[in-house]
């Protein structure tokens, strides 16, 4: 179980995310929706601990994991809305660097590089890639450690239809195998296909809502 208790965030004295709580059991998923500036990406950054919450705790299998780097590198995969790739590295170097940071050894997993169509790109520098190619690299990084929890912020943005379908099929398999997913999107069909519940954010306030409420501009 992954449990989030009352996490919140302020910037420069302004509350951008009011306390949010939820639990995910194995095989469960939550969809995150809301308008621009509602706090969606802030919430996902807090879950991935890119930013530290002002208050609240996070637990994985009963253990407090706030600030736990081992948990973040081995058990939680994060795909941000804007990739964090290094332009001067090749695709292979970028993936190998993250694999080493996760404490993993050996060759890059072919299942991931093949599914994301990265094998022909491994020697190409990040700065030469299109937006869709960069997104595929970012997704591969999030999946490299085969984490139990995935936090995905607009992961299908920029992907062509073929790779979007590959990713959605993969997420279904991930959930079927007991993974836990937090999925932020503005596509109703993705929410209906992948998510058990929908968390709606507006001006930093969260409430449980319906899949149809994803129509709010993101």
C-alpha positions in Angstrom: 0.0 0.0 0.0 1.1 3.6 -0.8 -0.5 6.1 1.6 -0.4 9.8 1.4 -1.5 11.8 4.5 -2.3 15.5 4.4 0.5 16.7 2.2 0.4 20.4 1.3 2.6 23.1 -0.3 3.0 26.9 -0.3 5.2 29.1 -2.4 6.2 32.6 -1.1 3.5 32.5 1.4 0.7 31.5 -1.0 -0.9 28.1 -0.5 -0.8 26.3 -3.9 -1.9 22.9 -2.6 -4.1 22.3 0.5 -3.8 19.1 2.4 -4.4 16.0 0.2 -4.7 12.4 1.4 -5.3 9.1 -0.4 -4.3 5.4 -0.4 -3.4 3.1 -3.2 -3.4 -0.7 -2.9 -1.8 -3.0 -5.3 -3.4 -2.8 -8.7 -5.2 0.5 -8.0 -4.9 3.8 -9.9 -6.0 7.4 -9.4 -6.6 9.9 -12.2 -5.6 13.6 -11.5 -7.5 16.4 -13.3 -8.0 20.1 -13.0 -7.5 23.5 -14.8 -4.2 25.2 -15.2 -2.7 26.4 -11.9 -4.9 24.0 -9.9 -2.0 22.2 -8.3 -1.8 19.0 -10.3 1.9 19.1 -11.2 2.7 20.4 -7.7 0.9 17.3 -6.2 2.8 15.0 -8.5 6.2 16.7 -7.7 5.5 16.2 -4.0 4.6 12.5 -4.6 7.9 12.1 -6.5 9.6 14.2 -3.8 11.1 16.5 -6.4 9.7 19.1 -4.0 9.3 18.5 -0.2 5.8 19.1 1.2 5.3 21.7 3.9 3.3 19.2 5.9 2.1 15.6 5.7 3.7 12.2 5.4 4.0 9.4 2.9 4.1 5.7 3.7 4.9 2.6 1.6 4.0 -0.7 3.0 3.7 0.9 6.4 7.1 2.6 6.3 7.6 6.4 6.3 9.3 7.1 3.0 9.5 10.9 3.0 13.1 11.7 2.2 14.0 8.0 1.6 16.2 8.0 -1.5 16.2 4.2 -1.8 12.4 4.2 -2.0 12.4 6.9 -4.7 15.0 5.2 -6.9 13.8 1.6 -6.6 10.1 1.7 -5.8 8.7 4.9 -7.4 8.9 5.9 -11.1 8.2 9.5 -12.1 7.6 11.0 -15.6 7.3 14.8 -15.3 5.4 17.0 -17.6 8.6 18.7 -18.8 11.5 16.2 -19.2 14.7 16.5 -17.1 17.0 15.1 -19.7 20.6 16.3 -20.3 21.0 17.6 -23.9 24.7 16.7 -24.3 24.3 13.0 -23.4 23.3 10.3 -25.8 20.1 8.4 -25.1 22.1 5.4 -24.0 24.2 7.5 -21.6 21.1 9.1 -20.1 19.5 5.7 -19.4 22.7 4.2 -18.1 23.3 7.1 -15.8 19.8 6.8 -14.3 20.1 3.0 -14.1 23.3 3.5 -12.0 21.6 6.0 -9.8 19.0 3.4 -9.1 21.7 1.0 -8.0 21.0 -1.3 -11.0 23.7 -3.1 -12.9 24.0 -4.9 -16.3 22.8 -3.9 -19.8 19.7 -1.8 -20.3 16.5 -3.9 -20.2 15.6 -4.7 -23.8 11.9 -4.8 -22.9 11.9 -1.1 -22.1 14.2 0.1 -24.9 12.4 -2.0 -27.5 8.9 -1.1 -26.4 9.7 2.6 -26.4 11.5 2.3 -29.8 14.8 3.5 -28.3 17.3 1.0 -29.7 17.9 2.9 -32.9 18.4 6.1 -30.8 20.8 4.9 -28.2 23.8 6.7 -29.8 22.0 9.9 -30.6 22.4 12.9 -28.4 19.3 14.1 -26.5 19.6 17.6 -28.1 19.0 16.1 -31.6 15.7 14.4 -30.6 12.2 15.5 -31.4 9.8 16.2 -28.6 8.1 12.8 -28.9 11.4 11.0 -28.9 12.5 12.8 -25.7 9.2 11.9 -24.1 9.9 8.2 -24.9 13.3 8.5 -23.2 11.7 10.2 -20.2 9.1 7.4 -19.9 11.8 4.7 -20.2 13.7 6.4 -17.3 10.6 6.2 -15.2 10.2 2.5 -15.9 13.9 1.4 -15.7 13.8 0.3 -12.1 10.5 -1.6 -12.6 8.9 0.3 -9.7 5.8 -0.7 -7.9 4.4 2.9 -8.1 4.3 5.1 -11.1 3.6 8.9 -11.0 2.9 10.1 -14.6 2.3 13.7 -15.5 0.8 14.0 -19.0 2.9 11.0 -20.1 1.2 10.6 -23.5 1.8 14.3 -24.5 3.8 14.4 -27.7 3.7 10.7 -28.4 2.5 9.6 -31.8 -0.6 7.3 -31.8 1.4 4.1 -32.0 3.5 4.8 -28.9 0.6 6.2 -27.0 -1.2 2.9 -27.5 2.0 1.0 -26.5 2.2 3.0 -23.2 -1.5 2.6 -22.4 -1.3 -1.2 -23.0 1.8 -1.3 -20.8 0.0 0.6 -18.0 -2.9 -1.8 -18.1 -0.4 -4.7 -17.7 1.4 -2.8 -14.9 -1.9 -2.5 -13.0 -2.9 -6.1 -13.7 0.4 -7.2 -12.2 -0.2 -5.3 -9.0 1.4 -1.9 -9.8 0.0 1.4 -8.3 -0.5 4.3 -10.7 -1.1 8.1 -10.3 -2.1 9.3 -13.8 -2.5 13.0 -14.7 -4.2 13.6 -18.1 -6.8 15.6 -19.9 -8.0 12.6 -22.0 -11.2 11.1 -20.8 -10.6 7.8 -22.6 -7.3 7.4 -20.7 -9.0 8.0 -17.3 -11.8 5.6 -18.1 -9.3 3.0 -19.3 -6.8 3.2 -16.5 -8.2 4.8 -13.4 -10.4 3.6 -10.6 -11.0 7.0 -9.1 -10.6 10.6 -10.1 -9.1 13.4 -7.9 -10.2 16.8 -9.1 -8.0 19.8 -8.2 -9.1 23.5 -8.3 -7.1 26.3 -6.8 -5.2 23.8 -4.7 -8.2 22.1 -3.2 -8.8 18.4 -3.9 -12.0 16.5 -4.0 -13.1 13.1 -5.4 -15.0 13.5 -8.7 -16.2 11.7 -11.8 -14.2 10.9 -14.9 -16.3 13.3 -16.9 -14.9 16.2 -15.0 -11.6 15.9 -16.9 -13.1 18.4 -19.4 -11.6 21.2 -17.3 -8.8 22.9 -19.3 -5.4 21.6 -18.3 
